[in-house]
């Protein structure tokens, strides 16, 4: 069996820039053009607005350039990190209005799916909505409150993050639209999440989301839906840290998927 490609973050020069090969920039350009077509009728209006603001080109953007634009809109920036970081580091960066983003890109062999969050997922999937103040402020405050939790509770809090920031849907003009970065950077999930009759879609209840297990390597069987990005920010009034602790005293909902067979971390 062919060994899985191992991804590593790129070193930065003395100006804080990473240097990408022609193939890496071509991979970005392919993904960018493909996804720009897919989001036209399936992404939230605010995401499309953010894409227009960031003005992506046919080469991988430098984190510093994205930071400059985001900072002028919401005070946010982008922090280069390895592919996977610990929850406390992740939430600490959010609390500082820094979005953690790897600076490597998938190989052509992994063009349609990669478990590790690469630069396309992070920059294209997440950063456009960081130009939206309610979304950005939710991320900021969520990071701050998560730092008050122990590691186990932080992992539970990540469930709510998963069903909103990573795989959330929003209702616009009585239609489902994607705003989660995991959906918006995926060729198949962006179509499946808003058009398929297979998955379950339900109004976001934070306690329900906190009791719902998930897998990272499948099309999601359930999506939680908000009506506006103000609704996302208002989740903070429902005291998600207290709800996370409460959810840990309750039984999880039965998984809507088969247990992962291969070895590896399964975020449940």
N, C-alpha and C positions, 0 to 999 in steps of 0.2 A: 504494500500500500504506500502511495506517495505521501511523504511527510507534509503536514500542513505548513503553509508559509508562516513564518514568524515575523511579525511587524515590530519595527523599532522607530522611535521618534528620531527626527533628524537633528543634528547639532545646529546651533545658531551661531552666526558670525558676530563680530564685535558691534554690529548695528542691530542685532536681534533678528536677523533674517535667516530663513532656511533656504537652501538651494535645491531646486527640483530638476530632475532630468526631463528631457523632451518627452519621453514615454509617460512620465508622471503627469506632466501638464496636458498631454493628449488624453490621458484617462480622465482628468478633471473636466476637460472640454467636452468629452463624450457624455459624461454623466450630467453635466450642466445643461447641455442642449436637450438631452432626452428628458430630464426632469422638468425643465421649463415648459415643455409641451404638455406633460402630464398634469402639472399643477393648474393649468389655465382654468379648468372648470371644476377642480376638485379641492383646491386649497382655499383657506380663509382669505377674505379680502385684505386683512391686515398683514398676512404673510406675503401676499403678492406685492403689497405696497412696500414691505421691507426689502424684498428682492430688488425692486426698482431703486430703492434708496442706496443699497449696497453696490449696485452696478457691477455685478460679477463679470469677469472677462474670461477669455479662453486660456488662462493660466492660473495656477493655484494662488489665491491671495495670501499676502503676508498677514500674520496675526496683528501686527502693529497698525497696518492700514485699516483693518476692520475695526480695531479699537478706536482709532481716531473718529470714524464715522459714528459708531455707537455712542461714544462719549458725548458727542454733540447733541444727541437726541435724548438719551436717558442716563448718561453718566456711567454706562457700562464699558467693559473692555473684554478682551480675550486673553487667556493665559495659556501658553504652551505647556502641555503636560504629556506624560507617557500615555499609552493606550488606556490603561486601567489604573485608577487611583483609589485609595481607601476612602470610605464614606466620610470620615471626619475631614479629610483634605478637600474632598469635593464640596461639602457643605460650607467649609471655611472660605473657600474661594467665592462661592455664591454670596456669602455674607459680606464680602468685600466688593461686590459688583464686578467680579471677574468670572467669566465663563470659561471653564476648563476645556481645552480643545487640543487634541493631538495634532501633529503636523505631518504625519505620514498619510499616504493614500493607498488604497487597495491596488493589488496587481490586476492585470487584465483577466487572469484566471478566476478572480473573485469579483468580477465586475458587477454581478447582480446581487450578491449578498456577502456580507462580512460581519462576523460577530463583534470584532473589535470596533469601537467607534473611531472611524478615520476622519480625516480633515473634511471630506465631502459631507459626511453625516453631521459633523459638528458645525461647520461654517455655513453650509447651505441649509441644513435641516433646522438648525436652532437660531442662528444669529439674526436672520431677518426679523423675527418677532421681538428681539431685544431692542428694536426701535419703537415698540409699543409700550407706553408707560405702565398700564395696569399689569401686563404680562411681566415686564421687567421688575416691577416692584414686588410682585408676588414671588418671583425667583429670589430676590434679595432678602425679603422677610422670611421666606421659607428656609433659606440657608441659615439665617440668624437663629431661628427657633430650634432648628435641628442640632445646633451646637450645644443646646442645653440637654440633649439626650445622650444616653449611653449608646454604645455601638449597636447593640441588639435593637434598640428602639429606632436608631437611625436607619437600619436596614428595613424596618417596618415602614418608616416614613417614606422610604424610597418607593414603596408600592403606590402611594398617592402620586408621587412624582411621575412614576411610570405611566399611570392611567390619565395623566394630564399633559405634562410637558413632553413626554416621549410618544404617547399613543392616544392623545385626546382628540375628540371631535367637537365641533361647534355647529350650532344650528343657525344658518343664515338664509333669509328669504325662504324659510320652510324647507331648506335642503341641508343635508349633512355636508360639512366641509372639514378638511383636515387642518389641524394646527400643531399636532405632535410631531417633533422632529424625526422620530423613528418612522413615521408614516411618510412625511414629506421628502425624505431622502431615499425612499424605497420605490423601485419600479413597480413591484406587484402590490405592495400593501396600500399604496395610495388609491389604486383602483378598487381593490377588495374592500377597503374600509368604508368607502362611501357609496359603492354601487352594488356589492354582493348582498344577496338575501341570506347568506349563511350565518354571519356573525350576529350576536345579540348587541343591541345598542340601547342604553338606558341613561336616564338623567343622572348626572353625577351626584352621588351621595358619598361624602368622604369616608364615613364609617364603612359603607359597603365596599368601597375601593380598597380600604385598608385590610379588609378580610378576604380579598380576592387574590388567590395565587396566580402567577403568570409564568410563562416561559419566554426566553429571549429569542429562541431559534425557530419560531413558527409564526404564521399569520395569526393575529390575535383573535380568539374566539369571542371576546367581549370588548366593547368600547364604551366609555363613559362620555356623556355629551353635556356641554355647557351652552348657555344661550348668548353669553357675551364674555369678553375678557374682564369686564368688571366683576362678573360672577367668580372668576378665577381668583381675583384679588380678595373678594369677600369671603373666600374659604378661610382666610386667616382669622376672621371673626368667630369661626366655629371651633377654634382652638385645636388645630390638628395634632399638636403634641399630646394633649390629653386624650384625644380620640385614638391616637396610635397606641397609647398605653392601655386604653380600654379594649381595643381590638385584640390585644395580646392575651387578654383574659377570656376571650370568646373563641368559639370554634370557627375555623376558616370555612368559607363556602367550598363545596366540592369542586375540584379542578374541572374545567371544561376541556381538558386535553389529556392525552396519555403521558405517563411519566417518561421523561427523557431516558433513552436507553444507553446512549454513549456516555463515556466518562466526561466529566467537566462540570463546571459550576452551573447549577440550575437555580436561578433567582426565583424562589417561591416564597 
